[in-house]
Amino acid sequence: MLVGLALGVFTLAAPVLQADTTFAVDPGLRLELRNRSGDITVRTWDRNEVRVETGRWRRSPIVIERTSGAVRIGTTSWPRDEDDTDLWLTVPASMSLELSGSESDVTVDGSRGEINVDLSEGDVYIRGGSGRVSVRTNDGGITVGDAQGIVRLFSMDGDIIVEHASGDIEVETTDGTIELRDVMATTVRATTVDGDIWFDGELAQRGEYSLETHDGDITVYVPEESDARVRLALYDGDFSSDFSITFPSWPRGRRAEFTLGGGSADLQIETFDGDIQLLMRRR
């Protein structure tokens, strides 16, 4: 049900038992969604339309505004309407997404556009994304798969998982583990203060890779034929490897350097309190 159609602004009337509306869009527009509280789920299709659904009775309206560059969707609240509002959107696969919320879990599935997620609290799951995928959550985990391009992920408190991704990857969490699975990146920077790091991927020619944790183990799987200059910093822990590596002794400060193959890529691995394993990737 739509009311108040004027100047490109749609208001889904309240109270309603269930809101479900579909409208045509230019797929080149950007979709901007802010949900005060409640989960956000975005799916894709091959239509040049956006569908918005919410499955609960709500006193507060949902406002949809179309401008020359974006479609803006937002939830508002009456003073005593504090309940969550879960939103389901279906959008063109190529549409760029900007999603934000105060207390929201976000799921995006099948996107081929740029994605930006900014949350105060909530978990994020993304499959897809191209060009740029950026996620920030102060309290929650992040999982990103099949992304291509520039990937920037940050959590104050939560684990981060990246799988089947390519391009330029930077991930950071203060309290959580980091897992990078089957990545084909030219640049990787993974940093955590309190957590383990697990890397499984290819090392590109002249690629740059930095894996750092203060309190945790680091496990790295790379192909047997890797070309990399490896720099280790290990203060309170052990180092082990499948590769035939020789260096005379651990110098002061527990730092060491060696070369795999021709040494084209740069691989830096550092932990203050934890073990480092450099293993062969067998697949």
C-alpha positions as CSV (number, residue, x, y, z in Angstrom):
1,M,0.0,0.0,0.0
2,L,1.4,3.4,-1.0
3,V,0.2,6.8,0.2
4,G,1.5,10.3,0.1
5,L,3.0,10.2,-3.4
6,A,4.6,13.6,-3.9
7,L,7.9,15.0,-5.1
8,G,9.3,11.5,-5.4
9,V,8.6,10.5,-1.8
10,F,6.6,7.4,-1.0
11,T,5.4,6.6,2.5
12,L,4.2,3.1,3.4
13,A,1.1,3.8,5.5
14,A,1.0,2.9,9.1
15,P,-0.5,0.9,10.8
16,V,-0.1,-2.0,8.3
17,L,0.0,-5.7,8.9
18,Q,2.5,-6.3,6.1
19,A,4.2,-3.9,3.7
20,D,5.1,-5.1,0.2
21,T,5.8,-2.7,-2.6
22,T,7.6,-2.9,-5.9
23,F,8.7,0.1,-8.1
24,A,10.8,0.6,-11.2
25,V,14.3,2.0,-11.0
26,D,17.3,2.8,-13.1
27,P,19.8,0.1,-12.1
28,G,22.6,2.7,-12.3
29,L,21.1,4.4,-9.2
30,R,22.6,3.8,-5.8
31,L,20.4,2.3,-3.1
32,E,20.7,3.9,0.4
33,L,19.0,2.1,3.2
34,R,19.0,3.0,6.9
35,N,17.2,0.8,9.3
36,R,17.0,2.0,12.9
37,S,16.7,-1.5,14.4
38,G,16.1,-4.8,12.7
39,D,17.7,-7.2,10.2
40,I,18.3,-6.2,6.6
41,T,18.3,-8.9,3.8
42,V,19.1,-7.9,0.2
43,R,18.6,-10.4,-2.6
44,T,19.0,-9.7,-6.4
45,W,17.1,-10.4,-9.6
46,D,17.4,-9.5,-13.3
47,R,14.6,-6.9,-13.2
48,N,15.0,-3.1,-13.1
49,E,12.8,-2.9,-10.1
50,V,13.2,-2.7,-6.3
51,R,10.9,-4.7,-4.0
52,V,10.6,-3.7,-0.3
53,E,9.0,-6.1,2.2
54,T,8.4,-6.0,5.9
55,G,6.6,-8.7,7.7
56,R,5.3,-7.1,10.9
57,W,2.7,-4.7,12.1
58,R,4.3,-1.3,12.7
59,R,3.1,2.1,13.8
60,S,6.0,3.9,12.2
61,P,6.2,4.6,8.4
62,I,8.8,3.4,6.0
63,V,9.9,6.3,3.7
64,I,11.1,5.7,0.2
65,E,12.6,8.7,-1.7
66,R,13.9,8.7,-5.2
67,T,16.4,11.4,-6.3
68,S,18.4,11.9,-9.4
69,G,21.3,9.7,-8.1
70,A,19.8,7.4,-5.5
71,V,16.9,5.6,-4.0
72,R,16.7,6.2,-0.3
73,I,14.8,4.0,2.1
74,G,14.5,4.6,5.8
75,T,12.6,3.5,8.9
76,T,11.3,6.0,11.4
77,S,9.8,5.5,14.8
78,W,7.1,6.9,17.0
79,P,8.2,7.7,20.5
80,R,6.9,4.4,22.0
81,D,7.5,2.2,18.9
82,E,10.8,0.5,19.9
83,D,10.3,-2.8,18.2
84,D,12.7,-4.1,15.5
85,T,11.7,-3.9,11.8
86,D,13.1,-6.6,9.6
87,L,13.4,-5.5,5.9
88,W,13.7,-7.7,2.8
89,L,14.8,-6.1,-0.4
90,T,15.1,-7.5,-3.9
91,V,17.2,-5.2,-6.2
92,P,18.9,-5.3,-9.6
93,A,22.1,-7.3,-9.3
94,S,24.3,-4.4,-10.6
95,M,22.9,-1.8,-8.2
96,S,25.3,-0.2,-5.7
97,L,24.3,-0.6,-2.0
98,E,24.8,1.6,1.0
99,L,23.3,-0.1,4.1
100,S,23.4,1.2,7.7
101,G,21.7,0.5,11.0
102,S,22.0,0.8,14.7
103,E,21.2,-2.8,15.7
104,S,21.0,-4.8,12.5
105,D,22.2,-8.0,11.1
106,V,22.8,-7.6,7.3
107,T,22.8,-10.2,4.6
108,V,23.5,-9.5,0.9
109,D,23.3,-12.3,-1.6
110,G,24.3,-12.2,-5.3
111,S,25.2,-8.6,-5.7
112,R,27.5,-7.5,-8.6
113,G,27.7,-3.9,-7.5
114,E,29.6,-1.9,-4.9
115,I,28.6,-2.5,-1.3
116,N,29.0,-0.4,1.7
117,V,27.7,-1.5,5.2
118,D,28.0,0.7,8.3
119,L,26.6,-0.7,11.6
120,S,26.7,0.2,15.3
121,E,26.0,-3.4,16.2
122,G,25.4,-6.5,14.1
123,D,26.8,-9.3,12.0
124,V,27.3,-9.0,8.3
125,Y,27.2,-11.8,5.6
126,I,27.9,-10.9,2.0
127,R,28.1,-13.1,-1.1
128,G,29.2,-11.1,-4.1
129,G,30.2,-7.5,-4.6
130,S,32.4,-5.9,-7.2
131,G,34.5,-2.8,-7.4
132,R,34.5,-2.0,-3.7
133,V,33.1,-3.9,-0.7
134,S,33.4,-2.0,2.6
135,V,32.0,-3.1,5.9
136,R,32.3,-1.5,9.4
137,T,30.6,-2.9,12.5
138,N,31.5,-2.0,16.0
139,D,30.2,-5.2,17.5
140,G,29.7,-8.2,15.2
141,G,31.3,-10.7,12.9
142,I,31.8,-10.3,9.1
143,T,31.8,-13.0,6.4
144,V,32.5,-12.0,2.8
145,G,32.6,-14.4,-0.1
146,D,33.1,-14.2,-3.9
147,A,34.0,-10.5,-3.8
148,Q,36.1,-8.8,-6.4
149,G,38.0,-5.5,-6.2
150,I,38.8,-3.5,-3.1
151,V,37.7,-5.2,0.1
152,R,37.8,-3.2,3.3
153,L,36.4,-4.9,6.5
154,F,36.6,-3.6,10.1
155,S,35.1,-4.9,13.4
156,M,35.9,-3.7,16.9
157,D,34.7,-7.0,18.4
158,G,34.1,-10.0,16.1
159,D,35.6,-12.6,13.8
160,I,36.2,-11.9,10.1
161,I,36.1,-14.5,7.3
162,V,36.9,-13.8,3.7
163,E,36.7,-16.6,1.1
164,H,37.0,-16.9,-2.7
165,A,37.9,-13.2,-3.0
166,S,40.3,-11.4,-5.3
167,G,41.8,-8.0,-5.6
168,D,43.0,-5.8,-2.7
169,I,42.0,-7.0,0.8
170,E,42.4,-5.2,4.1
171,V,40.8,-6.6,7.2
172,E,41.1,-5.5,10.9
173,T,39.5,-6.6,14.1
174,T,40.4,-5.7,17.7
175,D,39.1,-8.8,19.4
176,G,38.5,-11.7,17.0
177,T,40.1,-14.2,14.6
178,I,40.7,-13.6,10.9
179,E,40.3,-16.3,8.3
180,L,41.3,-15.7,4.6
181,R,40.3,-18.8,2.6
182,D,41.2,-19.4,-1.1
183,V,42.1,-15.8,-1.8
184,M,43.7,-14.5,-5.0
185,A,44.7,-11.1,-3.9
186,T,47.5,-8.8,-5.0
187,T,47.6,-7.0,-1.7
188,V,46.5,-8.4,1.8
189,R,46.7,-6.6,5.1
190,A,45.2,-8.6,8.1
191,T,45.5,-7.2,11.6
192,T,44.0,-8.3,14.9
193,V,45.0,-7.5,18.5
194,D,43.6,-10.6,20.2
195,G,43.0,-13.5,17.9
196,D,44.5,-16.0,15.4
197,I,45.1,-15.4,11.7
198,W,44.6,-18.1,9.1
199,F,45.7,-17.5,5.5
200,D,45.2,-19.8,2.5
201,G,45.9,-18.5,-0.9
202,E,48.1,-17.6,-3.8
203,L,51.0,-15.1,-3.7
204,A,50.9,-12.9,-6.7
205,Q,54.0,-11.7,-8.5
206,R,55.1,-8.5,-6.7
207,G,52.2,-8.9,-4.3
208,E,52.3,-7.5,-0.8
209,Y,51.0,-9.5,2.2
210,S,51.1,-8.4,5.9
211,L,49.6,-10.6,8.7
212,E,49.9,-9.3,12.2
213,T,48.5,-10.2,15.6
214,H,49.6,-9.3,19.1
215,D,48.1,-12.3,20.9
216,G,47.5,-15.3,18.7
217,D,48.8,-17.9,16.3
218,I,49.3,-17.3,12.5
219,T,49.0,-20.2,10.0
220,V,49.8,-19.6,6.4
221,Y,49.2,-22.0,3.5
222,V,50.9,-21.0,0.2
223,P,51.7,-23.1,-2.9
224,E,55.0,-25.0,-3.0
225,E,56.2,-23.0,-6.0
226,S,55.6,-19.6,-4.3
227,D,58.0,-16.7,-5.0
228,A,58.3,-14.6,-1.9
229,R,60.6,-12.7,0.4
230,V,59.4,-13.8,3.9
231,R,60.0,-11.6,7.0
232,L,59.1,-13.1,10.4
233,A,58.7,-11.4,13.7
234,L,58.2,-13.8,16.6
235,Y,58.7,-12.9,20.2
236,D,57.1,-15.5,22.4
237,G,56.3,-18.7,20.4
238,D,57.7,-21.2,17.9
239,F,58.1,-21.2,14.1
240,S,57.6,-24.3,11.9
241,S,57.4,-24.9,8.2
242,D,56.9,-27.5,5.4
243,F,59.4,-25.6,3.3
244,S,63.2,-26.3,3.5
245,I,64.3,-23.1,5.2
246,T,67.7,-22.4,6.7
247,F,68.8,-19.5,8.7
248,P,71.7,-19.5,11.2
249,S,69.8,-18.6,14.4
250,W,67.0,-16.4,15.7
251,P,68.7,-13.0,16.1
252,R,67.9,-10.5,18.9
253,G,64.3,-9.5,18.8
254,R,63.3,-12.9,17.2
255,R,63.2,-11.6,13.7
256,A,64.3,-13.6,10.6
257,E,64.1,-13.3,6.8
258,F,64.4,-15.8,4.0
259,T,63.3,-16.3,0.4
260,L,61.0,-18.8,-1.3
261,G,61.7,-19.3,-5.0
262,G,62.7,-16.0,-6.7
263,G,61.4,-13.8,-3.9
264,S,59.0,-11.7,-6.0
265,A,56.2,-11.2,-3.5
266,D,56.6,-9.6,-0.1
267,L,55.2,-11.6,2.9
268,Q,55.4,-10.2,6.4
269,I,54.2,-12.4,9.4
270,E,54.3,-11.0,12.9
271,T,53.0,-12.1,16.3
272,F,54.0,-11.1,19.8
273,D,52.6,-14.0,21.7
274,G,51.9,-17.0,19.5
275,D,53.2,-19.5,17.0
276,I,53.8,-19.2,13.3
277,Q,53.3,-22.0,10.8
278,L,54.3,-21.7,7.1
279,L,52.8,-24.7,5.3
280,M,52.4,-25.9,1.7
281,R,49.0,-25.5,0.1
282,R,48.0,-28.8,-1.3
283,R,45.0,-28.6,-3.6
